[in-house]
Amino acid sequence: MTPPTAVQPVVAFVFDSGDDAAFTHSALAAHHPAAGRITLHPGPVTASDTALAHDLLLALEKPAHIPGLFPHGRPPLWEAAAA
């Protein structure tokens, strides 16, 4: 019997420099985490990697607040998003 092979998830990043209302509406309508599709629409306040990881966790419907004390005050949000 052949062991099952792991299926690697496909990740696609779509950037629209025009970012018009129709594109935004279509992208947000496609958001469906249970089907493996998330739409992350960073706002103007997403100016750091930590803020982007926070937004990604929220888009994945995961808790974005990690309680505790962390080195340099930076919670391990990217580690949580990667998990």
RATA-V257816 format. One record per backbone hydrogen bond with DSSP energy under -1.0 kcal/mol. NH is the residue of the N-H (numbers start at 1). CO is the residue of the C=O. E is the energy in kcal/mol with one decimal. If there is no record, write none. Layout:
# RATA-V257816
NH CO E
NH CO E
This chain:
# RATA-V257816
24 20 -2.3
25 21 -2.6
26 22 -2.3
27 23 -2.7
28 24 -2.5
29 25 -2.1
30 26 -1.2
32 37 -2.8
35 32 -1.6
36 33 -1.9
37 32 -2.0
46 43 -1.9
47 45 -2.0
52 48 -2.0
53 49 -2.2
54 50 -2.2
55 51 -2.3
56 52 -2.3
57 53 -2.4
58 54 -2.1
59 55 -2.3
60 56 -1.8
61 58 -1.5
62 57 -2.7
73 70 -2.2
74 71 -1.9
77 75 -2.6
80 76 -1.9
81 77 -2.7
82 78 -2.6
83 79 -1.7
